[in-house]
Amino acid sequence: MCLAVPGRIIEIDGQNAKVDFGGVTREANLMLMEDAAVGEYVLIHAGFAIQRLNAEEAEETLRLYGELARALEKDDERKK
Amino acid sequence: MSTPFDEEAFRTEPEARALVSRIHELLREELRGEPVSLMEVCGTHTVAISRAGIRSLMPDGLKLLSGPGCPVCVTPLSEIDRAIGASTLPDVILTTFGDMMRVPGSQSTLEKERAEGADVRILYSPLQAIEIAEESPESQIVFVGVGFETTSPTIAATVVEAARRGIGNLSVFPFFKTVPRALDMLARVPGRPLDGYICPGHVSAIIGSGAYEPIAREHNMPCVVTGFEPLDILAGIVMLLEQAASVRAGGNAKVETQYSRAVTREGNLAAQAVIADVFQECDAEWREIGTIPMSGHEFSERYRAFDARDRIDVDVPAPAGPSGCICGEIMLGQKLPTDCPLFATRCTPREAVGPCMVSTEGACAAFYKYDRETTEVP
C-alpha cells in the first residue's frame, strides 16, 4: 500500500504537474511538495508527489555498493 | 534515458552478491553465529523481500520477520464491517483503494456488495472522490481512509481541497494508523525477540528518520530506514547486523538511513503540516494486536465535519472473526506464516481466512506466493 514510484516533473500548472515515468506521462498533485520545480525527480503515491529524490545520494549509494563488489571480486581472485 | 533512480540500477548481481557475502560474514564473525531476528514493518518490504528471494539467501540463524506493516491487515473487523455496511446504503457511493475490495468482513466483502449492486468505486487517487462528489451532488461520497503516514497526507490534502471547494457530500472513515507507536510497542515485548527494525522507506519519506530516534534511544534498538530494491534491502540488513553486533558488545543503537535518496531526518514538512492541520492523534485498535495508545489519526475539530462515522448511520454487527488464525502472533514477530495450521491448507489467497492472506502485502500472501517452495522455514 505504501508503494511510491519515481518520476520526473516535466510541467507545472499551479498545484498540478505532469510527471514522466520513463515515457509514460501522468498528472500528479503538488499540494504536499514545497517549491517543486520542473526537471526534479519526485516520488508519486496515490496521485500526489510526496518527496523529492536526491540524485547525489543515489549515485553515492551505488558507488559504495560497487566498491564492495569490486573488493569481493579481488578477494575471490586472490583465493583462486 | 537512464537515471540514478531506475530500479534496475539497484538490482545488479555483483553488488547483490557482495552484500549477501557481507551478511554471511557479519553473522559468522561479528555475531559469532548467534541467532538474529530483524523485522520489517512495511507490507511493501514484505513483498519485495519475498519476490527477490532474499530469505533463501540469508544464513542460518538470521530470521526476517514481518511486523504489522500492512495497513489492510491491521484494520479491525468492526471497521471493515462499517465500510461494507455503508456501501449498502442507497444514497452512498463508497470509494476506496483497490486493496480493501476482497477483505472479508463478518458476513460480506466490498467486492460481493458491488456484485449485488452497491455503488463501490476503486480510486487511484483520493482526489478522484472530489470529482465524484461534484458530479453526483445528490449522493453521499464516502472514502475508506486506510493507510499509514505515506497515504494519510494524500487524504488529508484531499479533505483540505474539498473544504476549499465547499463540498458538503464527501466524508472519510478515519481508519489511519501511525508506524512509530507500533514499533515502540513491539520493542517492549518481554524477552526482546527483536534485534533491529528495517524501517519503512516511504512512511519515512513523510515523517523523517528522526521519528525513530526515541525508539533507538529508549530501547537500544537498531533502526535502518531502507529502500525497496534488492540492493537497498540487502544493504539495510548489513547495516542492521553491524549495529546488532555493536549493541551486543555493549554499544548504543542508532537510526541510520540506507534510503538516503528519498529520506531525510526531518521528512516532508509540508505533508506533516497538512496532517497536523486535518488530523489529531487518537488511540487505535490494530487487528489481532489490540489497542495501541495514540497510534491512529482522527479528524481535528476544524475538519470533524468530514468524519464519515458521524454522517453515515450504519448498523455494525458484533464482529465474528476467523478462528484458528495466528495472524496476530505473525504480526508481532512471534510466529511465521508457515507455523499456522491453516497456512496453504484452509487458508489460501483464493479462500483467505485471515487478513495477512487476503491482502497482497500481507506476510502470509507473500510467503504463499514466493517462499513456500523455495525456503525451509525454521
Interface residues (C-beta under 8 A of the other chain):
Chain A: M1 C2 L3 A4 P6 R8 G22 N29 M31 L32 M33 E34 Y41 L43 H45 A46 G47 F48 I50 Q51 L53 N54 A55 E57 A58 E59 E60 T61 L62 Y65 G66 L68 A69 A71 L72 E73
Chain B: M1 T3 P4 F5 D6 A9 F10 T12 P14 E15 R17 A18 L19 S21 R22 C42 G43 T44 C70 P71 V72 F97 D99 Y124 S125 P126 L127 Q128 V146 G147 F148 T150 T151 P153 T154 A157 V160 E161 P200 G201 H202 V203 A205 I206 L231 A235 Q258 S260 R261 A262 V263 G267 N268 L269 A270 A271 V274 E361
